Amino acid sequence: MLSLGFMDRRENLCFVGSCGTGKTYLATALGLKACGLGKSVMFYRCVDLANELLEKYPKGQAGKLINQIAKCDLLILDEVGFIPFSNRAAEMLFTVISNSYERQSVIITSNLNFGDWNRIFGDDRLTAALIDRLIHHSHILAFEGPSYRFKQALANRGTNTKEVLGTSSTSTHEEQTYDR
């Protein structure tokens, strides 16, 4: 993953798990490394991309943005799953993902398992097709454990995370990779 070989193969990375476990941090680090190697990278919080597409749609400019995104080497969509999308926004996000299929790499971060994505995209068929394209050539990493921000806040107060959470583990996350 750190060699960015997934980009040469046009594979995707899906980072799924609890809030504060490092998904966005890792996605950003990989994006910065890709930039340092001369790759073109676009980073969006998913809701911001949806809103930008919705804003451009009535002006006939959504297609231009979708085409710009399709030209980058790596697209990072952060925070998929926090806010539900309108039908139009879901359809345009589907277009972005569909256009990227086998043409560019995408990194997705989400706090929701794929089975819950229909709640955000609102259409079971569209959601299934989106997930199918996204995970076909993908490495899925599960991030588990307590929030790093939570642990840091407790540390700043001098409170032991294990005492508050009632756990004996000090691991911030575990990674599991599944090749599909």
Contacts in CASP RR format, 6 or more apart in sequence:
PFRMAT RR
TARGET T0000
AUTHOR 0000-0000-0000
METHOD contacts of the structure
MODEL  1
MLSLGFMDRRENLCFVGSCGTGKTYLATALGLKACGLGKSVMFYRCVDLA
NELLEKYPKGQAGKLINQIAKCDLLILDEVGFIPFSNRAAEMLFTVISNS
YERQSVIITSNLNFGDWNRIFGDDRLTAALIDRLIHHSHILAFEGPSYRF
KQALANRGTNTKEVLGTSSTSTHEEQTYDR
1 13 0 8 1.000
1 30 0 8 1.000
1 139 0 8 1.000
2 30 0 8 1.000
2 33 0 8 1.000
4 30 0 8 1.000
4 33 0 8 1.000
4 34 0 8 1.000
4 37 0 8 1.000
4 39 0 8 1.000
5 11 0 8 1.000
6 12 0 8 1.000
6 13 0 8 1.000
6 105 0 8 1.000
6 139 0 8 1.000
7 34 0 8 1.000
7 39 0 8 1.000
7 73 0 8 1.000
7 74 0 8 1.000
7 105 0 8 1.000
9 137 0 8 1.000
10 102 0 8 1.000
10 103 0 8 1.000
10 104 0 8 1.000
10 105 0 8 1.000
10 137 0 8 1.000
11 105 0 8 1.000
11 137 0 8 1.000
11 138 0 8 1.000
11 139 0 8 1.000
12 105 0 8 1.000
12 106 0 8 1.000
12 107 0 8 1.000
12 108 0 8 1.000
12 134 0 8 1.000
12 135 0 8 1.000
12 137 0 8 1.000
12 138 0 8 1.000
12 139 0 8 1.000
13 27 0 8 1.000
13 30 0 8 1.000
13 105 0 8 1.000
13 106 0 8 1.000
13 107 0 8 1.000
13 108 0 8 1.000
13 138 0 8 1.000
13 139 0 8 1.000
13 141 0 8 1.000
14 107 0 8 1.000
14 108 0 8 1.000
14 110 0 8 1.000
14 134 0 8 1.000
14 135 0 8 1.000
14 138 0 8 1.000
14 139 0 8 1.000
14 140 0 8 1.000
14 141 0 8 1.000
15 22 0 8 1.000
15 23 0 8 1.000
15 26 0 8 1.000
15 27 0 8 1.000
15 107 0 8 1.000
15 108 0 8 1.000
15 109 0 8 1.000
15 110 0 8 1.000
15 141 0 8 1.000
15 143 0 8 1.000
16 23 0 8 1.000
16 109 0 8 1.000
16 110 0 8 1.000
16 111 0 8 1.000
16 112 0 8 1.000
16 113 0 8 1.000
16 114 0 8 1.000
16 140 0 8 1.000
16 141 0 8 1.000
16 142 0 8 1.000
16 143 0 8 1.000
17 23 0 8 1.000
17 110 0 8 1.000
17 111 0 8 1.000
17 142 0 8 1.000
17 143 0 8 1.000
17 144 0 8 1.000
18 111 0 8 1.000
18 143 0 8 1.000
18 144 0 8 1.000
18 145 0 8 1.000
18 146 0 8 1.000
18 147 0 8 1.000
19 111 0 8 1.000
19 147 0 8 1.000
20 147 0 8 1.000
20 148 0 8 1.000
20 149 0 8 1.000
20 150 0 8 1.000
21 143 0 8 1.000
21 144 0 8 1.000
21 145 0 8 1.000
21 146 0 8 1.000
21 147 0 8 1.000
21 148 0 8 1.000
21 172 0 8 1.000
21 173 0 8 1.000
22 143 0 8 1.000
22 148 0 8 1.000
22 172 0 8 1.000
22 173 0 8 1.000
23 78 0 8 1.000
23 109 0 8 1.000
23 110 0 8 1.000
23 143 0 8 1.000
24 78 0 8 1.000
24 79 0 8 1.000
24 109 0 8 1.000
27 43 0 8 1.000
27 76 0 8 1.000
27 78 0 8 1.000
27 107 0 8 1.000
27 109 0 8 1.000
28 43 0 8 1.000
28 76 0 8 1.000
30 74 0 8 1.000
30 76 0 8 1.000
30 107 0 8 1.000
31 39 0 8 1.000
31 41 0 8 1.000
31 43 0 8 1.000
31 74 0 8 1.000
31 76 0 8 1.000
31 107 0 8 1.000
34 41 0 8 1.000
34 73 0 8 1.000
34 74 0 8 1.000
35 41 0 8 1.000
39 73 0 8 1.000
39 74 0 8 1.000
40 71 0 8 1.000
40 72 0 8 1.000
40 73 0 8 1.000
40 74 0 8 1.000
41 72 0 8 1.000
41 73 0 8 1.000
41 74 0 8 1.000
41 75 0 8 1.000
41 76 0 8 1.000
42 68 0 8 1.000
42 69 0 8 1.000
42 72 0 8 1.000
42 74 0 8 1.000
42 75 0 8 1.000
42 76 0 8 1.000
43 76 0 8 1.000
43 78 0 8 1.000
44 52 0 8 1.000
44 75 0 8 1.000
44 76 0 8 1.000
44 77 0 8 1.000
44 78 0 8 1.000
45 77 0 8 1.000
45 78 0 8 1.000
45 79 0 8 1.000
46 77 0 8 1.000
46 78 0 8 1.000
46 79 0 8 1.000
46 80 0 8 1.000
46 81 0 8 1.000
46 82 0 8 1.000
46 93 0 8 1.000
47 79 0 8 1.000
47 82 0 8 1.000
47 83 0 8 1.000
47 85 0 8 1.000
49 77 0 8 1.000
49 93 0 8 1.000
49 96 0 8 1.000
50 85 0 8 1.000
50 89 0 8 1.000
50 90 0 8 1.000
50 92 0 8 1.000
50 93 0 8 1.000
51 89 0 8 1.000
52 65 0 8 1.000
53 62 0 8 1.000
53 65 0 8 1.000
53 66 0 8 1.000
53 89 0 8 1.000
53 92 0 8 1.000
53 93 0 8 1.000
53 96 0 8 1.000
54 62 0 8 1.000
54 86 0 8 1.000
54 88 0 8 1.000
54 89 0 8 1.000
54 92 0 8 1.000
56 62 0 8 1.000
56 63 0 8 1.000
56 64 0 8 1.000
56 65 0 8 1.000
57 88 0 8 1.000
57 92 0 8 1.000
62 92 0 8 1.000
66 92 0 8 1.000
66 95 0 8 1.000
66 96 0 8 1.000
66 99 0 8 1.000
69 75 0 8 1.000
69 96 0 8 1.000
69 99 0 8 1.000
69 100 0 8 1.000
70 96 0 8 1.000
70 99 0 8 1.000
70 100 0 8 1.000
70 103 0 8 1.000
70 104 0 8 1.000
72 104 0 8 1.000
73 104 0 8 1.000
73 105 0 8 1.000
74 104 0 8 1.000
74 105 0 8 1.000
74 106 0 8 1.000
74 107 0 8 1.000
75 96 0 8 1.000
75 100 0 8 1.000
75 104 0 8 1.000
75 105 0 8 1.000
75 106 0 8 1.000
75 107 0 8 1.000
76 106 0 8 1.000
76 107 0 8 1.000
76 109 0 8 1.000
77 106 0 8 1.000
77 107 0 8 1.000
77 108 0 8 1.000
77 109 0 8 1.000
78 109 0 8 1.000
79 109 0 8 1.000
79 110 0 8 1.000
79 111 0 8 1.000
80 108 0 8 1.000
80 109 0 8 1.000
80 110 0 8 1.000
80 112 0 8 1.000
80 117 0 8 1.000
80 120 0 8 1.000
81 110 0 8 1.000
81 111 0 8 1.000
81 112 0 8 1.000
81 116 0 8 1.000
81 117 0 8 1.000
81 120 0 8 1.000
82 111 0 8 1.000
83 120 0 8 1.000
84 119 0 8 1.000
84 120 0 8 1.000
84 121 0 8 1.000
84 122 0 8 1.000
85 93 0 8 1.000
85 120 0 8 1.000
85 121 0 8 1.000
85 122 0 8 1.000
87 122 0 8 1.000
87 123 0 8 1.000
90 120 0 8 1.000
90 121 0 8 1.000
90 122 0 8 1.000
90 123 0 8 1.000
90 126 0 8 1.000
91 126 0 8 1.000
93 121 0 8 1.000
93 130 0 8 1.000
94 121 0 8 1.000
94 126 0 8 1.000
94 129 0 8 1.000
94 130 0 8 1.000
97 106 0 8 1.000
97 130 0 8 1.000
97 133 0 8 1.000
97 134 0 8 1.000
98 129 0 8 1.000
98 130 0 8 1.000
98 133 0 8 1.000
100 106 0 8 1.000
100 133 0 8 1.000
101 133 0 8 1.000
101 136 0 8 1.000
102 137 0 8 1.000
106 134 0 8 1.000
108 134 0 8 1.000
110 117 0 8 1.000
112 119 0 8 1.000
112 120 0 8 1.000
114 131 0 8 1.000
114 135 0 8 1.000
115 131 0 8 1.000
117 127 0 8 1.000
117 130 0 8 1.000
117 131 0 8 1.000
118 124 0 8 1.000
118 127 0 8 1.000
120 127 0 8 1.000
121 127 0 8 1.000
121 130 0 8 1.000
135 180 0 8 1.000
136 180 0 8 1.000
137 180 0 8 1.000
138 179 0 8 1.000
138 180 0 8 1.000
139 177 0 8 1.000
139 178 0 8 1.000
139 179 0 8 1.000
140 176 0 8 1.000
140 177 0 8 1.000
140 178 0 8 1.000
140 180 0 8 1.000
141 175 0 8 1.000
141 176 0 8 1.000
141 177 0 8 1.000
142 174 0 8 1.000
142 175 0 8 1.000
142 176 0 8 1.000
143 173 0 8 1.000
143 174 0 8 1.000
143 175 0 8 1.000
144 173 0 8 1.000
144 174 0 8 1.000
145 169 0 8 1.000
145 171 0 8 1.000
145 172 0 8 1.000
145 173 0 8 1.000
145 174 0 8 1.000
146 161 0 8 1.000
146 165 0 8 1.000
146 167 0 8 1.000
146 172 0 8 1.000
148 172 0 8 1.000
150 161 0 8 1.000
151 161 0 8 1.000
151 172 0 8 1.000
154 160 0 8 1.000
154 161 0 8 1.000
154 164 0 8 1.000
155 161 0 8 1.000
161 167 0 8 1.000
161 170 0 8 1.000
162 168 0 8 1.000
162 169 0 8 1.000
162 170 0 8 1.000
END
